[in-house]
């Protein structure tokens, strides 16, 4: 990952500028018991502060690529943080070894046609490879029926039937109204009354809200949305997905 040290490369008087910016933006950490330090800008006179601002502004105007590098570094950090959150969430259903070197995170909606098309690729890939773990993220985005289906799917985890129910919901063609959801649930052996009670739990609502938050953090819109070891692939593009898998496998071997 690109570090913020890139901000100082190539600057005339880089050491002076780095010191000035560090002093202006990063006050030294104090022991917990010590009184709060005064704002670091108080250590500069108004004229010195103006000079620092002028130097920084001139440097950024003359080297605008620095801002691009900083933004890329920020995006990479956000993706790394989101990936860690997605892969370590004990609530999320997953298939494959927990320590697999490749993790595929899939955000999906049960009424999404392209999610239906992607399902066979997801399961075939996971079955064929012992170096892949798939994490399932419910991202209902296509209306109340999508939300109800996701709530039911998450509730099914408490009965150990998530995988079977997920397949049934994802394979269904047509509206997913309440009677249809209940019929599909009953077909995979779920206690429908219990599922309905569990659907109303705050934990179900929290999981869906967290999935939406994570999708927003990685910059994804719509479903399906795949993230493979930090690389985002929107939509169901099998060529891009296979390429991302190859790249992830090569990186894991190095």
Secondary structure, DSSP 8 states (H G I E B T S, - for coil): ---GGGGGTT-TTHHHHHHHHHHHH------TTS-----GGGGS-HHHHHHHHHHHHHHHHHTTHHHHHHHHHHHHHHHHHHHHHHHH-TTS-EES-TT-SEEEEEEE-TT-HHHHHHHHHHHHHHHH-TTEEEEEEE---S-HHHHHHHHHHHHHGGGT-HHHHHHHHHH--S---HHHHHHHHHHTT--HHHHHHHHTSHHHHHHHHHHHHHHHHTT--SSSEEEETTEEEES--HHHHHHHHHHHHHHHH-
